[in-house]
Amino acid sequence: MNFVDYLFDNVKDPLKSCIHTNKDTLTYRDLNSHVAKLATYLNTNLGFGKECLLISENSIFFVICYLAIIKSGNVALLVETRIPDDQLTRIISESKIQISFVQKKLCTNFINISNVFTDDNLNQLPDDGACNIPNIVDNDTAVVIFTSGSTGTKKGVMLTHKNLCVNTESIIQYLDLNSEDRICATLPFFYCYGASLLHTHLRVGGSIVISDNIFLGGVIRDINTHSCTGFAGVPSTYQILINKTPFLKEKLPTLRYMTQAGGQLQNKYIQQICEAFPEKKFFVMYGATEATARLSYLPPHLVLTKLGSIGMGIPGVILEVLDENGKPVKPGETGEIVARGDNIMKGYYGDPETTNSVIHENRLFTGDLATVDNDGYIYIVGRSKNIIKTCGHRISPNEIEEFICSLEGIMGCVVIGLPDDVMGEAIIAVVHPGGTDELLLKDKILAECRRNLPTYKIPKSIIFVQEFPLNASNKIDKLTLAASIAEKLKNEEE
Amino acid sequence: MNNYDEDAIKKIFSEVLGLSMHEVTDSLAYNSCVQWDSLKHLQLVAMLEESFGIEIEMDDIIAMENYGMVKSILQKYLM
């Protein structure tokens, strides 16, 4: 079944509002008619099975284009709005993009893209109703989400119509969503967690508030103004709210539940949230773009007794922690999280080799290391992939290391992530300065990073060392290094 | 440093947003400046708080939508 037909299958009241922004409100009937119009336009001018790039922040433009591309049987290629030029150029050269949907306010950032369709074009579409949408099969690709890999280059995760349908169904089931639910969405829709908010609420006939504030604290007002029942965040979302706003003192009377995924939120914050909002459900969850979005959740009544656990597989997903021989680990032992289910991606775009390295016999090897307790609840202990998660972004240390090493006067550089009260993890660059003056070098590194890297990749601190700890195979031992740097920073604070 | 110092504020904006000092004018606004996103806003607030030794209240952080507003809000904390 076409994923968009599945989403709109249940609409009981077409005049009900489905998308709210600070300026506009869109009903299901409006949304449906905009999507049908654009889908018809795409079928007439492109046919189907073609690739369409979409670059947009959360907006009505994003929602209409995204759904129309999928409905027309074409493939939506999603990238982050802050994608660096070189990475976008590579994606464009390696794909067969026929048309690019770019939000008008972002057009000046992407002047090199050809055949651009913006908000203005959307308002000028012809009104001919003859819609000839092709039949799609479940295994057809609907979306390619480009996400950061551990080497720093983007990998495209291909998700099928079926992947999207089954994961949406599972999430609705365990969150117990219905048409009364209204989510306050701050996470970007081009990111799998953000997209899942859009999918689930459309499917149940609920509504989505696009909360787009200069400062995250604005969500408190948005939740109250729009009477939201749900809120979703990554670790940095909750850390910013707790540390920089009066969030924990708020009542938020309409809010029924909150969800958290996208990395590990420190236990102390989970406890603070549960203490501040004892009547609300707090869902700790775990997932991967490669699994459409969601893989596990911890039932909210266990959030304090199983503190720090990511729970168990969601309905329809078998989630196991396997040792090196492929056997489930015993309680207390560490292994890799492996998932089976119809939500596992079709593969990486144009990269069968990497696909085969993470999917064997229909099982996704996540690269996340975990243990289980006596009741089978899973606890993440580390990542075997070399990735830093900061402010909801996945960052490859390699990219920043290479950049800093390319600067004059640097002998070596290792980039690590350390727990941070606001960012989730903070980027720390550990630099071997050679003979250069450390103070001068520090200013220079930071200035060059600010000039050349996106904000979220700029190291929070630069720390100088005269040598790096090595492991048995003479590689830099990042774990030991991270521990000693964390110790050093702690001592400096005291 | 606890005194209102416009040059210091301007320097922080120019550094964080990657603009030259003369591009930082009162009309520079979150809505129209492509470099000024919510993550940069958080960074601006953190740097202003750190260099002036103040803590800016949430409603003020939300109200700091253009450079002119930032200046008048900071005067409240630094006068």
Interface residues (C-beta under 8 A of the other chain):
Chain A: R82 K105 L106 T108 N109 N213 I214 F215 L216 G217 G218 I240 K244 T245 P246 C391 V422 R450 R451 T455 Y456
Chain B: E15 V16 G18 Y30 V34 D37 S38 L39 K40 H41 L42 Q43 V45 M58 I61 I62 M64 E65
